[in-house]
Amino acid sequence: MSNHSIVIPVDDLATATALYTTAFGVEPHTDTPYYVGFSVGGQEIGLNPQGAADQMTGPVVYWDTDDLAAKVAEVEAAGGTVVRPVSEVGGGTSLALLTDPAGNQVGFISQG
């Protein structure tokens, strides 16, 4: 399993985009009202203006998995709690967000 992306919840997408463009020294490759994505040294870093709605409490690492439903079930059986169930986010990509028993968030993503 590999790290797919790191997603940062933001309140003000325009201000956050300006800040991270400066901080990373690269322009975003995706700039939409619902997601701004950067590729920084091959690492996907995204800004999520819906972070509060998605119950994100801080940056979340999303891990690639071939079978999203099975991975969510495994993590839930191991003590994880589903925060955002498996959902389609566009382009054949689905994701899910869980917490561990201490409340730390972990995400999983599957691309079509």
FIKERO-985251 format. One record per residue (C-alpha): residue in three letters; x, y, z. Coordinates in pm, whole numbers, plus 50000, padded with zeros to 5 digits. Each point is the difference from the previous one (the first is absolute). Layout:
<nodes>
ALAXYZ/...
</nodes>
This chain:
<nodes>
MET500005000050000/SER501315034249914/ASN499185035350105/HIS497755015449735/SER499425035150129/ILE499955023450295/VAL496875021250026/ILE499885031850208/PRO496655014650110/VAL499745037549943/ASP497395026850072/ASP501095025649739/LEU501024982149682/ALA501365030849818/THR502215010550292/ALA501204964450060/THR500764995449629/ALA502125031549998/LEU501844989450316/TYR500744964349885/THR500975011449649/THR502635021850165/ALA500994973850259/PHE500374971749746/GLY501425021849722/VAL497704984149739/GLU496685008949842/PRO497054976750065/HIS499324973949731/THR496315000150094/ASP498155031250111/THR496274995250052/PRO497515013150257/TYR500004965750172/TYR503704989949982/VAL503365015849928/GLY502794975249933/PHE503765003949995/SER502704975549898/VAL502995006150225/GLY502934977349922/GLY497554973849873/GLN497845002150313/GLU496355010249951/ILE498965026750250/GLY496455012949983/LEU497975027650160/ASN496434991050097/PRO497625029150063/GLN497404974850120/GLY502284987050275/ALA497625009850280/ALA497074983649821/ASP502144969049948/GLN500785000550375/MET503735004149937/THR501845011650312/GLY503355005849830/PRO502054987749706/VAL499114964549897/VAL502224975249820/TYR498054979449747/TRP501404965549922/ASP499484981849669/THR498074967650013/ASP498674977349727/ASP496914989750200/LEU498695029950191/ALA496984982950156/ALA502124970950124/LYS502665023250145/VAL497365020650184/ALA498474968150142/GLU503444987650114/VAL500885032850171/GLU496575002450161/ALA500354964250131/ALA503405009850145/GLY498445028350203/GLY499645028149748/THR496915021849976/VAL498585010749665/VAL499725037949978/ARG499245002249628/PRO498814967849839/VAL501174989249657/SER498905026749756/GLU500625008249634/VAL501825033149957/GLY500175001049621/GLY501994985449716/GLY499584964550127/THR501715008750329/SER498504990050333/LEU501205006850351/ALA499184993650365/LEU501115016450324/LEU500394982150334/THR501425007250345/ASP502104978050221/PRO499024995050368/ALA501965031750094/GLY498115021049745/ASN502805002449743/GLN498685000449646/VAL501064976949718/GLY498625000149648/PHE499894974349725/ILE499555006249630/SER499354978349697/GLN500195011249641/GLY497594981949769/
</nodes>
